[in-house]
Amino acid sequence: MQDNDLKIQIENVLRTYPDNVFTVEKIADVLRTHGSAAFKLIVQELAALERDGIAVVTDEGKFQMNPDKQKLTGTFHANDKGFGFVAYDETAPDAYIAPDAYIAPDNTMNALNGDTVEMEIVRPAQPGSDRGPEGKVVGIAEHKYTRVVGPFQVSDDDKGYIGQLTLNDKKIAKYKFYINDVGLKPTPGEVITAQITEYPDAKHPEYMVGIADEVIGSVDDPGIDILQIVYAHDIPAEFPEDVIQAADAIPDHVTEEEKVGREDITDQDLVTIDGESSKDLDDAVTAWKLPNGNYHLGVHIADVSHYVKPGSAIDKEAFRRGTSVYLTDRVIPMLPRRLSNGICSLNEGQLRLCMSCEMEIDQSGNIIKHRIHPSLMRSTARMTYTAVNNILESHDEKTIDRYKRLVPMFETMGELHKILYKHRKSRGAIDFDDNEAEIIVDEKGHPIDIKLRVRGTAERMIESFMLAANETVAKHYYESHVPFIYRVHETPDADRIRSFFETLTAFGINVKGDPEHVTPKTLQNVLKKVAGKPEEMMVSVMLLRSLKQARYADQSLGHFGLAAPFYTHFTSPIRRYPDTMVHRLIHYYEDNGINDETKKRYANVLDEIATTTSEYERRAVDAERDTDAMKKAEYMNDHLGEEFDGVVSSVMKFGLFIELPNTVEGLVHISRMNDDYYQYVEQFMALVGRNTRRTYKMGQPIRVKVVNVDVKQSAVDFDIVDPEKTPQSNMLPKRTYHSNDHRSNDRHGNNHSNHSNNNNRGRNNNHSRGNNGRQNHNKH
């Protein structure tokens, strides 16, 4: 018996009988474990549980469950069928060893999806079993939903209320929502927001009640579908009047006073390189070859912090937003457009204030010298990725002739990018080259096409330059020993990596490495092994799920995905508040010096800023993801009955998720796979026909037909075309009858949300520049 298994068993005994006290002998009896060696091990594990605060010792020297640990706090994940799971906060001091607990329908206390709940374990997990613990919700600590949005309607089923709000959020769509007569009196067809005053409970488990507080439009208004997502995620959509007035009061040009104390670099050829539609240009670059054979790289960033003063109305609003949000056909900016598209945007030919990071880089990609300083610049040219790619990749004569004075600089930049990229790869940086979709909509917001964004040399080049600046700034201020904000991506948990390695082994992929001390290089080598092979997608997705989520922190914890010991976000202050804060800190330390007094100024506020902006970043990513999913479903609704080639992107007990080349993803539910009884083989993450041995696994090509689309729930359903062409395997034992057969086990749910939660885990580790809706070529 492994010691860890014994520890779990002892803890399970204490949790199962929390009011009982136990001698060591009694625990040994319950576990049927006897002998002097076993006795000694039990004593050791009880001592460890006491140190962990899980067990307490009574005055008589007996052991009991710590009363303070009987209630566990976690996040409730609801299933449409009434049951749910509670995922514990693994960083919390009272985190239980099993991360998920099954909650039966009678034990949920009517908690909503995403609620923070208090729970007690009613049946512990058994060591060695894949069956997790079972819990009971005993309290709701915090509701995730306090406000909802949707169209108002009046019906014959309003239970005495003035009407109903239709919930489109698929996580709570099964509930009715009644509007009482306390607040606004909306008109049917208006889209409203409402504050929740009554949650589902024992008296009315199937509905909620609320007060209408704002009308945001009509169901027929173009774009109202996206606006509902904005309000559902509580993203500020309009700037307060005082913020607009403050922005309007800022001059639209650089004044003479503002030039004082800045290095004038207007004689340099600085260019912005962005997508065609970008209007908030916050980074300009330049490069040249030095006499010693090294390279000079200049990354010059809009000095937003000069205009957004601490504690001002604009600053408070920017912090409240945290980031700009990019939603298909619109941008919800962090800053008023007078700043984001005006004085802060590095528009061609306009004098602008910036913060510069100038670096000398050797032939191996090492940054051997650097300077960080405020400056005064003027953009020589507003370049696009397309134009630069035409120069560096296509060698298009027309484009080369148009920019002939700048072409040598672009060629130098291309050389430097290759050096920097090779340097990153050599240290182990992991490169997830996901496809990104651009959804094209008409004037009414209806999607008419979905195109893949292709990352060319220009996109990758700018990424390399931004990464270099971000690392340089982070290292500089870390070594200065001052309070600072960092972008961190911590080393993944050993258990997740161990599980990942075990799955790879089952697929015949040999991995050398210690899960307890995994390095980025090890994981990079895994991706290299499967590059171009059918299992490449499967391995990439599994690896993404094994990694932690990047976040902001006031401590430099390194960036695992980039294999970078120091990293921050310095390059997008128009779009991200942490970048603006980084600039503010740079100014503060330059103006006031570094000493004990100046270190105190921001020491106690950076942790809250980092935590809050990390939350707002996830809020924006969720809204972007929901919008894309809705528009993709709307697009596929125009293609009902059509057939497409795709690949199996994920295999679950309840069916297959299929991804089309345009990145649209849909479900083939197992109930629609009528040619056989399919069994889930966890070891290979595959569904295998019991009789035909037809086998579906990740990365497998497949042809499907669109059979159903639910635009409101952003769900696309497929049928498999020609299942008889499916490859066969011997993954199943002969004539095995298993609880995972599709007719008998649906405990893990049959909806799309289970997959989307899992499959997107770890995908918002964006690094140097931009957000998802803007040509985002940075996945960390």
MISE-897735 format. One record per residue (C-alpha): residue number from 1; residue in one letter; chain; x, y, z. Coordinates in steps of 0.25 Angstrom, whole numbers. Example, Ala and Ser with C-alpha at 12.3 -4.5 7.8 and 13.67 -1.06 7.14 Angstrom:
 num residuo cadena    xx    yy    zz
   1       A      A    49   -18    31
   2       S      A    55    -4    29
end
This chain:
 num residuo cadena    xx    yy    zz
   1       M      A     0     0     0
   2       Q      A     6    14    -4
   3       D      A     6    24     7
   4       N      A    -2    34     0
   5       D      A   -13    24    -2
   6       L      A   -13    21    13
   7       K      A   -13    36    16
   8       I      A   -26    37     7
   9       Q      A   -32    25    14
  10       I      A   -30    30    27
  11       E      A   -35    44    23
  12       N      A   -48    37    17
  13       V      A   -50    30    30
  14       L      A   -50    43    38
  15       R      A   -59    50    28
  16       T      A   -69    39    28
  17       Y      A   -70    40    43
  18       P      A   -67    54    46
  19       D      A   -74    54    60
  20       N      A   -66    41    64
  21       V      A   -52    40    71
  22       F      A   -43    29    67
  23       T      A   -31    23    74
  24       V      A   -20    18    64
  25       E      A   -24     3    67
  26       K      A   -39     7    63
  27       I      A   -34    13    50
  28       A      A   -26     0    47
  29       D      A   -38    -8    50
  30       V      A   -47     0    41
  31       L      A   -36    -1    30
  32       R      A   -34   -16    33
  33       T      A   -19   -12    34
  34       H      A   -11   -19    45
  35       G      A     3   -21    49
  36       S      A    14   -13    55
  37       A      A    18    -7    42
  38       A      A     4    -3    38
  39       F      A     2     3    52
  40       K      A    15    11    50
  41       L      A    10    16    36
  42       I      A    -4    20    41
  43       V      A     3    28    52
  44       Q      A    11    35    42
  45       E      A     0    39    33
  46       L      A    -9    43    45
  47       A      A     2    53    49
  48       A      A     3    58    34
  49       L      A   -12    60    34
  50       E      A   -11    68    47
  51       R      A     0    76    41
  52       D      A    -9    79    29
  53       G      A   -20    84    39
  54       I      A   -30    73    34
  55       A      A   -29    65    47
  56       V      A   -29    69    62
  57       V      A   -24    62    74
  58       T      A   -34    61    86
  59       D      A   -29    63   100
  60       E      A   -30    48   102
  61       G      A   -20    46    90
  62       K      A   -30    42    80
  63       F      A   -32    47    66
  64       Q      A   -44    54    60
  65       M      A   -48    61    47
  66       N      A   -45    76    49
  67       P      A   -58    83    50
  68       D      A   -53    95    42
  69       K      A   -50    86    31
  70       Q      A   -63    78    30
  71       K      A   -69    89    21
  72       L      A   -61    90     7
  73       T      A   -63   102    -2
  74       G      A   -63   101   -17
  75       T      A   -70   104   -30
  76       F      A   -83    97   -34
  77       H      A   -84    92   -48
  78       A      A   -98    89   -52
  79       N      A  -103    78   -61
  80       D      A  -116    80   -69
  81       K      A  -121    67   -62
  82       G      A  -121    73   -48
  83       F      A  -108    67   -43
  84       G      A   -95    74   -42
  85       F      A   -80    74   -38
  86       V      A   -73    83   -28
  87       A      A   -58    87   -32
  88       Y      A   -50    91   -21
  89       D      A   -41   103   -21
  90       E      A   -28    95   -21
  91       T      A   -20   107   -16
  92       A      A   -29   109    -3
  93       P      A   -23   104    10
  94       D      A   -36    95    12
  95       A      A   -35    88    -1
  96       Y      A   -39    74    -1
  97       I      A   -30    64    -8
  98       A      A   -41    60   -18
  99       P      A   -43    72   -27
 100       D      A   -57    68   -32
 101       A      A   -69    63   -24
 102       Y      A   -82    58   -30
 103       I      A   -95    65   -24
 104       A      A  -108    57   -26
 105       P      A  -120    65   -30
 106       D      A  -126    65   -16
 107       N      A  -113    71   -10
 108       T      A  -110    83   -19
 109       M      A  -118    93   -10
 110       N      A  -123    98   -24
 111       A      A  -109   104   -26
 112       L      A  -107   111   -40
 113       N      A   -96   108   -49
 114       G      A   -83   115   -45
 115       D      A   -88   118   -31
 116       T      A   -78   117   -19
 117       V      A   -83   107   -10
 118       E      A   -80   101     4
 119       M      A   -81    86     3
 120       E      A   -79    73    12
 121       I      A   -74    60     7
 122       V      A   -85    49     9
 123       R      A   -77    38     2
 124       P      A   -62    39     1
 125       A      A   -54    35   -11
 126       Q      A   -48    21   -11
 127       P      A   -33    20   -13
 128       G      A   -30    13   -26
 129       S      A   -44    16   -32
 130       D      A   -48    26   -43
 131       R      A   -60    29   -35
 132       G      A   -59    42   -28
 133       P      A   -65    46   -15
 134       E      A   -80    50   -13
 135       G      A   -84    63    -6
 136       K      A   -95    71    -1
 137       V      A   -97    86    -3
 138       V      A  -100    92    11
 139       G      A   -99   106     7
 140       I      A   -97   116    -4
 141       A      A   -86   126    -1
 142       E      A   -87   134   -13
 143       H      A   -96   134   -25
 144       K      A   -89   135   -39
 145       Y      A  -101   142   -45
 146       T      A  -107   155   -39
 147       R      A  -112   161   -52
 148       V      A  -117   155   -65
 149       V      A  -121   160   -78
 150       G      A  -131   156   -89
 151       P      A  -144   159   -97
 152       F      A  -156   162   -89
 153       Q      A  -169   156   -92
 154       V      A  -183   154   -86
 155       S      A  -191   141   -86
 156       D      A  -202   133   -79
 157       D      A  -192   126   -70
 158       D      A  -186   138   -63
 159       K      A  -191   134   -49
 160       G      A  -196   147   -45
 161       Y      A  -183   155   -49
 162       I      A  -183   165   -60
 163       G      A  -176   156   -70
 164       Q      A  -164   148   -73
 165       L      A  -149   150   -77
 166       T      A  -144   139   -86
 167       L      A  -131   134   -82
 168       N      A  -121   131   -94
 169       D      A  -109   128   -85
 170       K      A  -109   113   -87
 171       K      A  -104   110   -73
 172       I      A  -117   115   -67
 173       A      A  -126   115   -79
 174       K      A  -134   103   -73
 175       Y      A  -140   113   -62
 176       K      A  -152   123   -64
 177       F      A  -149   137   -60
 178       Y      A  -161   146   -55
 179       I      A  -161   161   -54
 180       N      A  -168   167   -43
 181       D      A  -175   181   -43
 182       V      A  -165   188   -34
 183       G      A  -155   193   -45
 184       L      A  -157   197   -59
 185       K      A  -169   193   -67
 186       P      A  -163   188   -80
 187       T      A  -171   186   -93
 188       P      A  -171   172   -99
 189       G      A  -160   171  -109
 190       E      A  -150   180  -102
 191       V      A  -137   174   -97
 192       I      A  -135   177   -83
 193       T      A  -126   175   -71
 194       A      A  -131   170   -58
 195       Q      A  -126   169   -44
 196       I      A  -128   155   -37
 197       T      A  -136   156   -25
 198       E      A  -141   142   -23
 199       Y      A  -132   130   -27
 200       P      A  -137   116   -29
 201       D      A  -141   109   -15
 202       A      A  -149    98   -10
 203       K      A  -162   106   -12
 204       H      A  -159   109   -26
 205       P      A  -148   101   -31
 206       E      A  -151   104   -46
 207       Y      A  -151   119   -47
 208       M      A  -145   132   -42
 209       V      A  -151   146   -40
 210       G      A  -144   159   -42
 211       I      A  -146   174   -44
 212       A      A  -144   180   -58
 213       D      A  -134   192   -57
 214       E      A  -130   195   -71
 215       V      A  -135   194   -86
 216       I      A  -123   192   -95
 217       G      A  -131   191  -108
 218       S      A  -141   183  -116
 219       V      A  -140   169  -121
 220       D      A  -140   174  -135
 221       D      A  -128   183  -134
 222       P      A  -116   179  -141
 223       G      A  -105   174  -132
 224       I      A  -114   173  -120
 225       D      A  -110   158  -119
 226       I      A   -96   162  -116
 227       L      A  -100   173  -107
 228       Q      A  -107   163   -99
 229       I      A   -94   155   -97
 230       V      A   -87   168   -93
 231       Y      A   -97   171   -82
 232       A      A   -98   156   -78
 233       H      A   -83   156   -75
 234       D      A   -84   170   -68
 235       I      A   -75   177   -77
 236       P      A   -77   192   -77
 237       A      A   -82   196   -90
 238       E      A   -83   211   -89
 239       F      A   -73   221   -84
 240       P      A   -79   230   -72
 241       E      A   -81   245   -76
 242       D      A   -69   250   -67
 243       V      A   -60   240   -74
 244       I      A   -64   245   -88
 245       Q      A   -62   260   -83
 246       A      A   -48   257   -77
 247       A      A   -44   250   -90
 248       D      A   -49   262   -98
 249       A      A   -41   271   -89
 250       I      A   -28   265   -93
 251       P      A   -21   272  -105
 252       D      A   -21   264  -118
 253       H      A    -6   267  -121
 254       V      A     7   267  -113
 255       T      A     9   280  -106
 256       E      A    23   287  -104
 257       E      A    23   284   -89
 258       E      A    21   270   -91
 259       K      A    33   269  -100
 260       V      A    42   272   -88
 261       G      A    50   261   -82
 262       R      A    48   252   -94
 263       E      A    58   246  -103
 264       D      A    55   251  -118
 265       I      A    55   239  -127
 266       T      A    47   245  -138
 267       D      A    59   244  -148
 268       Q      A    58   229  -147
 269       D      A    50   220  -157
 270       L      A    39   215  -148
 271       V      A    27   207  -154
 272       T      A    15   201  -148
 273       I      A    11   187  -153
 274       D      A    -4   183  -151
 275       G      A   -16   177  -157
 276       E      A   -23   185  -168
 277       S      A   -35   189  -159
 278       S      A   -27   193  -146
 279       K      A   -29   207  -142
 280       D      A   -22   206  -128
 281       L      A    -7   206  -132
 282       D      A     1   205  -119
 283       D      A    14   199  -123
 284       A      A    24   203  -134
 285       V      A    37   196  -137
 286       T      A    51   199  -144
 287       A      A    63   190  -146
 288       W      A    77   192  -152
 289       K      A    90   184  -152
 290       L      A   101   189  -143
 291       P      A   116   190  -147
 292       N      A   120   179  -138
 293       G      A   110   170  -145
 294       N      A    99   170  -134
 295       Y      A    85   176  -136
 296       H      A    78   188  -131
 297       L      A    64   186  -128
 298       G      A    55   198  -124
 299       V      A    41   195  -118
 300       H      A    34   208  -116
 301       I      A    20   207  -108
 302       A      A     9   218  -107
 303       D      A    11   225   -94
 304       V      A    -3   223   -89
 305       S      A     1   225   -75
 306       H      A     4   240   -78
 307       Y      A   -10   243   -81
 308       V      A   -17   233   -71
 309       K      A   -13   239   -58
 310       P      A   -14   230   -45
 311       G      A   -28   232   -38
 312       S      A   -34   240   -50
 313       A      A   -48   237   -55
 314       I      A   -41   231   -68
 315       D      A   -32   222   -59
 316       K      A   -43   217   -51
 317       E      A   -52   214   -63
 318       A      A   -40   207   -70
 319       F      A   -37   198   -57
 320       R      A   -52   195   -57
 321       R      A   -51   190   -71
 322       G      A   -37   183   -70
 323       T      A   -36   181   -85
 324       S      A   -42   184   -98
 325       V      A   -52   173  -103
 326       Y      A   -52   169  -117
 327       L      A   -66   163  -122
 328       T      A   -67   160  -136
 329       D      A   -72   173  -142
 330       R      A   -69   182  -131
 331       V      A   -58   186  -121
 332       I      A   -62   191  -106
 333       P      A   -49   199  -103
 334       M      A   -43   200   -90
 335       L      A   -40   215   -93
 336       P      A   -50   226   -99
 337       R      A   -47   226  -114
 338       R      A   -42   240  -114
 339       L      A   -30   234  -107
 340       S      A   -29   219  -112
 341       N      A   -31   224  -127
 342       G      A   -26   238  -125
 343       I      A   -14   244  -117
 344       C      A   -10   230  -111
 345       S      A   -10   223  -125
 346       L      A     3   224  -132
 347       N      A    -3   229  -145
 348       E      A     6   231  -157
 349       G      A    13   244  -158
 350       Q      A     8   249  -144
 351       L      A    16   253  -133
 352       R      A    14   244  -121
 353       L      A    19   241  -107
 354       C      A    24   227  -105
 355       M      A    32   218   -95
 356       S      A    44   212  -102
 357       C      A    51   199  -100
 358       E      A    64   198  -108
 359       M      A    72   186  -109
 360       E      A    85   181  -114
 361       I      A    83   166  -119
 362       D      A    95   157  -123
 363       Q      A    95   147  -134
 364       S      A    90   136  -124
 365       G      A    78   144  -120
 366       N      A    83   148  -106
 367       I      A    79   162  -101
 368       I      A    93   168   -97
 369       K      A    89   182   -95
 370       H      A    76   190   -93
 371       R      A    71   204   -89
 372       I      A    57   207   -85
 373       H      A    53   222   -85
 374       P      A    42   231   -89
 375       S      A    43   237  -103
 376       L      A    37   246  -114
 377       M      A    34   239  -127
 378       R      A    27   240  -141
 379       S      A    23   228  -149
 380       T      A    29   227  -163
 381       A      A    19   218  -168
 382       R      A     6   211  -164
 383       M      A     9   197  -170
 384       T      A     0   185  -170
 385       Y      A     3   170  -168
 386       T      A    -1   168  -182
 387       A      A     8   178  -188
 388       V      A    20   173  -180
 389       N      A    17   159  -184
 390       N      A    17   163  -198
 391       I      A    31   169  -197
 392       L      A    37   157  -189
 393       E      A    30   145  -194
 394       S      A    24   148  -207
 395       H      A    34   158  -212
 396       D      A    23   166  -219
 397       E      A    29   176  -228
 398       K      A    18   186  -226
 399       T      A    19   186  -211
 400       I      A    34   186  -211
 401       D      A    34   198  -220
 402       R      A    24   206  -211
 403       Y      A    32   204  -199
 404       K      A    46   203  -205
 405       R      A    53   212  -195
 406       L      A    48   203  -184
 407       V      A    50   190  -190
 408       P      A    65   188  -185
 409       M      A    60   190  -171
 410       F      A    49   180  -173
 411       E      A    59   170  -178
 412       T      A    68   173  -165
 413       M      A    55   171  -157
 414       G      A    53   157  -163
 415       E      A    67   153  -160
 416       L      A    66   157  -146
 417       H      A    52   150  -144
 418       K      A    58   137  -149
 419       I      A    70   138  -139
 420       L      A    60   142  -127
 421       Y      A    51   130  -131
 422       K      A    62   120  -132
 423       H      A    67   125  -118
 424       R      A    53   123  -112
 425       K      A    51   109  -118
 426       S      A    65   105  -113
 427       R      A    62   109   -98
 428       G      A    49   101   -99
 429       A      A    37   111  -102
 430       I      A    25   103  -106
 431       D      A    18   108  -119
 432       F      A     3   105  -120
 433       D      A     0   109  -134
 434       D      A   -15   109  -133
 435       N      A   -24   113  -145
 436       E      A   -32   126  -143
 437       A      A   -44   129  -150
 438       E      A   -49   143  -155
 439       I      A   -64   143  -155
 440       I      A   -69   152  -167
 441       V      A   -83   159  -164
 442       D      A   -92   167  -173
 443       E      A   -97   181  -169
 444       K      A  -108   174  -160
 445       G      A   -98   166  -153
 446       H      A  -101   153  -159
 447       P      A   -89   144  -162
 448       I      A   -87   141  -177
 449       D      A   -73   135  -177
 450       I      A   -63   129  -167
 451       K      A   -48   131  -172
 452       L      A   -36   125  -165
 453       R      A   -25   136  -161
 454       V      A   -12   131  -166
 455       R      A     0   136  -158
 456       G      A    11   140  -167
 457       T      A    25   145  -165
 458       A      A    20   159  -161
 459       E      A    11   154  -150
 460       R      A    22   145  -145
 461       M      A    32   155  -146
 462       I      A    24   165  -138
 463       E      A    22   155  -128
 464       S      A    37   152  -126
 465       F      A    39   167  -124
 466       M      A    28   169  -114
 467       L      A    33   156  -106
 468       A      A    47   162  -106
 469       A      A    43   175  -100
 470       N      A    33   169   -90
 471       E      A    44   160   -85
 472       T      A    55   171   -84
 473       V      A    46   180   -76
 474       A      A    42   169   -67
 475       K      A    56   165   -64
 476       H      A    61   179   -62
 477       Y      A    51   183   -51
 478       Y      A    52   169   -45
 479       E      A    67   171   -43
 480       S      A    64   185   -38
 481       H      A    57   179   -27
 482       V      A    44   188   -28
 483       P      A    29   185   -27
 484       F      A    25   182   -41
 485       I      A    14   174   -49
 486       Y      A    18   162   -56
 487       R      A    11   152   -66
 488       V      A    13   138   -60
 489       H      A    10   124   -65
 490       E      A    14   114   -54
 491       T      A    19   100   -56
 492       P      A     8    90   -58
 493       D      A     3    81   -47
 494       A      A    11    68   -46
 495       D      A    -2    60   -46
 496       R      A    -7    66   -58
 497       I      A     6    64   -66
 498       R      A     7    49   -61
 499       S      A    -7    47   -66
 500       F      A    -3    53   -79
 501       F      A    10    44   -80
 502       E      A     2    32   -77
 503       T      A    -8    35   -88
 504       L      A     3    37   -98
 505       T      A     9    24   -94
 506       A      A    -4    17   -97
 507       F      A    -3    23  -111
 508       G      A    11    18  -113
 509       I      A    18    31  -111
 510       N      A    30    29  -102
 511       V      A    33    41   -93
 512       K      A    45    43   -85
 513       G      A    43    53   -73
 514       D      A    40    54   -59
 515       P      A    26    59   -56
 516       E      A    30    65   -43
 517       H      A    41    74   -50
 518       V      A    35    76   -64
 519       T      A    42    86   -73
 520       P      A    36    93   -85
 521       K      A    47    86   -93
 522       T      A    41    73   -90
 523       L      A    27    77   -95
 524       Q      A    33    84  -107
 525       N      A    40    71  -111
 526       V      A    26    64  -109
 527       L      A    20    73  -119
 528       K      A    32    71  -128
 529       K      A    30    56  -128
 530       V      A    16    57  -133
 531       A      A    17    69  -143
 532       G      A    10    65  -156
 533       K      A     4    52  -150
 534       P      A   -11    49  -149
 535       E      A    -9    50  -134
 536       E      A    -3    64  -134
 537       M      A   -17    71  -131
 538       M      A   -20    61  -120
 539       V      A    -6    63  -113
 540       S      A    -7    78  -114
 541       V      A   -21    78  -108
 542       M      A   -17    69   -96
 543       L      A    -5    77   -94
 544       L      A   -13    90   -93
 545       R      A   -22    84   -83
 546       S      A   -10    80   -75
 547       L      A    -4    94   -74
 548       K      A    -8   105   -64
 549       Q      A   -15   118   -68
 550       A      A    -6   130   -70
 551       R      A    -9   141   -60
 552       Y      A    -4   154   -55
 553       A      A     4   155   -42
 554       D      A    12   164   -33
 555       Q      A    23   153   -32
 556       S      A    32   148   -43
 557       L      A    28   134   -44
 558       G      A    33   132   -59
 559       H      A    26   128   -71
 560       F      A    26   113   -74
 561       G      A    20   113   -88
 562       L      A    30   123   -93
 563       A      A    42   116   -84
 564       A      A    44   131   -79
 565       P      A    49   133   -65
 566       F      A    44   147   -66
 567       Y      A    32   153   -73
 568       T      A    22   164   -73
 569       H      A    12   171   -82
 570       F      A    18   184   -86
 571       T      A    14   185  -101
 572       S      A    -1   188  -101
 573       P      A    -5   199   -91
 574       I      A   -17   204  -100
 575       R      A   -23   190   -99
 576       R      A   -19   185   -85
 577       Y      A   -18   191   -72
 578       P      A    -7   183   -66
 579       D      A     2   189   -78
 580       T      A    -2   203   -74
 581       M      A     1   200   -60
 582       V      A    15   195   -64
 583       H      A    17   208   -71
 584       R      A    13   216   -59
 585       L      A    23   208   -50
 586       I      A    34   211   -60
 587       H      A    31   226   -60
 588       Y      A    30   226   -44
 589       Y      A    43   219   -42
 590       E      A    50   228   -53
 591       D      A    44   241   -47
 592       N      A    46   237   -32
 593       G      A    58   228   -32
 594       I      A    58   214   -25
 595       N      A    59   214   -10
 596       D      A    52   209     2
 597       E      A    41   220     1
 598       T      A    38   219   -13
 599       K      A    37   204   -12
 600       K      A    26   206    -2
 601       R      A    17   214   -12
 602       Y      A    11   202   -19
 603       A      A    16   190   -11
 604       N      A     2   188    -5
 605       V      A    -7   191   -17
 606       L      A    -1   182   -28
 607       D      A    -6   169   -23
 608       E      A   -21   174   -24
 609       I      A   -18   180   -38
 610       A      A   -12   167   -43
 611       T      A   -23   159   -37
 612       T      A   -34   168   -42
 613       T      A   -29   170   -56
 614       S      A   -27   154   -58
 615       E      A   -42   153   -55
 616       Y      A   -46   163   -65
 617       E      A   -37   157   -75
 618       R      A   -44   144   -73
 619       R      A   -57   151   -74
 620       A      A   -53   157   -87
 621       V      A   -49   144   -93
 622       D      A   -62   137   -89
 623       A      A   -70   148   -96
 624       E      A   -61   147  -108
 625       R      A   -63   132  -108
 626       D      A   -78   132  -106
 627       T      A   -79   142  -117
 628       D      A   -71   134  -127
 629       A      A   -79   122  -123
 630       M      A   -92   129  -125
 631       K      A   -88   134  -139
 632       K      A   -82   121  -143
 633       A      A   -95   114  -140
 634       E      A  -103   125  -147
 635       Y      A   -94   123  -159
 636       M      A   -96   108  -159
 637       N      A  -111   110  -158
 638       D      A  -111   115  -172
 639       H      A  -104   101  -176
 640       L      A  -114    91  -170
 641       G      A  -114    78  -178
 642       E      A  -100    81  -184
 643       E      A   -88    71  -183
 644       F      A   -74    75  -178
 645       D      A   -61    69  -176
 646       G      A   -55    70  -162
 647       V      A   -47    64  -151
 648       V      A   -50    58  -138
 649       S      A   -46    69  -128
 650       S      A   -50    62  -115
 651       V      A   -56    49  -111
 652       M      A   -65    48   -99
 653       K      A   -74    37   -93
 654       F      A   -86    44   -99
 655       G      A   -81    46  -113
 656       L      A   -71    52  -122
 657       F      A   -68    67  -125
 658       I      A   -64    70  -139
 659       E      A   -56    82  -144
 660       L      A   -58    87  -158
 661       P      A   -47    94  -165
 662       N      A   -53   107  -163
 663       T      A   -52   104  -147
 664       V      A   -67   102  -145
 665       E      A   -69    91  -135
 666       G      A   -81    82  -134
 667       L      A   -85    70  -126
 668       V      A   -89    56  -131
 669       H      A   -97    51  -119
 670       I      A   -95    36  -116
 671       S      A  -110    34  -117
 672       R      A  -109    38  -132
 673       M      A   -98    27  -134
 674       N      A  -109    16  -138
 675       D      A  -100     6  -145
 676       D      A   -94     0  -133
 677       Y      A   -93     1  -117
 678       Y      A   -81     9  -115
 679       Q      A   -73     8  -102
 680       Y      A   -63    19   -97
 681       V      A   -49    14   -96
 682       E      A   -43    23   -86
 683       Q      A   -28    19   -88
 684       F      A   -29    23  -103
 685       M      A   -40    33  -101
 686       A      A   -47    26  -112
 687       L      A   -61    21  -115
 688       V      A   -62     7  -121
 689       G      A   -73    -1  -126
 690       R      A   -76   -13  -118
 691       N      A   -79   -22  -130
 692       T      A   -73   -14  -142
 693       R      A   -60   -10  -135
 694       R      A   -62     4  -142
 695       T      A   -53    13  -135
 696       Y      A   -54    28  -133
 697       K      A   -42    36  -127
 698       M      A   -36    50  -127
 699       G      A   -30    55  -140
 700       Q      A   -37    45  -149
 701       P      A   -43    50  -162
 702       I      A   -58    49  -163
 703       R      A   -69    54  -172
 704       V      A   -82    59  -165
 705       K      A   -95    65  -168
 706       V      A  -101    77  -161
 707       V      A  -114    72  -155
 708       N      A  -118    83  -145
 709       V      A  -114    96  -140
 710       D      A  -118   104  -127
 711       V      A  -113   118  -129
 712       K      A  -118   122  -115
 713       Q      A  -110   111  -109
 714       S      A   -99   112  -119
 715       A      A  -100    98  -122
 716       V      A   -97    90  -135
 717       D      A  -101    76  -137
 718       F      A   -95    66  -147
 719       D      A   -98    52  -152
 720       I      A   -87    43  -157
 721       V      A   -87    41  -172
 722       D      A   -84    27  -177
 723       P      A   -80    21  -163
 724       E      A   -77     8  -170
 725       K      A   -64    15  -175
 726       T      A   -59    17  -161
 727       P      A   -46    10  -157
 728       Q      A   -46    -2  -148
 729       S      A   -38    -5  -136
 730       N      A   -36   -16  -125
 731       M      A   -36    -6  -114
 732       L      A   -48   -13  -107
 733       P      A   -46   -26   -99
 734       K      A   -54   -38  -106
 735       R      A   -69   -37  -103
 736       T      A   -68   -27   -91
 737       Y      A   -81   -21   -85
 738       H      A   -77    -8   -78
 739       S      A   -84     3   -71
 740       N      A   -79    13   -81
 741       D      A   -88     8   -92
 742       H      A   -96    20   -98
 743       R      A  -109    14   -93
 744       S      A  -105    13   -79
 745       N      A   -96    24   -74
 746       D      A   -98    39   -76
 747       R      A   -93    44   -63
 748       H      A   -84    53   -69
 749       G      A   -95    60   -77
 750       N      A   -99    61   -91
 751       N      A   -98    76   -94
 752       H      A   -88    84  -101
 753       S      A   -83    92   -89
 754       N      A   -76    81   -83
 755       H      A   -67    80   -95
 756       S      A   -65    95   -97
 757       N      A   -61    97   -82
 758       N      A   -50    86   -84
 759       N      A   -45    88   -98
 760       N      A   -43   103   -96
 761       R      A   -35   101   -83
 762       G      A   -22   108   -84
 763       R      A   -25   115   -97
 764       N      A   -25   129   -92
 765       N      A   -10   130   -88
 766       N      A    -8   141   -98
 767       H      A     5   149   -97
 768       S      A    11   160  -104
 769       R      A     0   167  -112
 770       G      A   -15   169  -115
 771       N      A   -27   161  -111
 772       N      A   -34   150  -118
 773       G      A   -43   158  -127
 774       R      A   -31   166  -132
 775       Q      A   -21   158  -141
 776       N      A   -16   151  -128
 777       H      A    -4   143  -131
 778       N      A     1   141  -117
 779       K      A    -4   129  -109
 780       H      A     3   131   -96
end
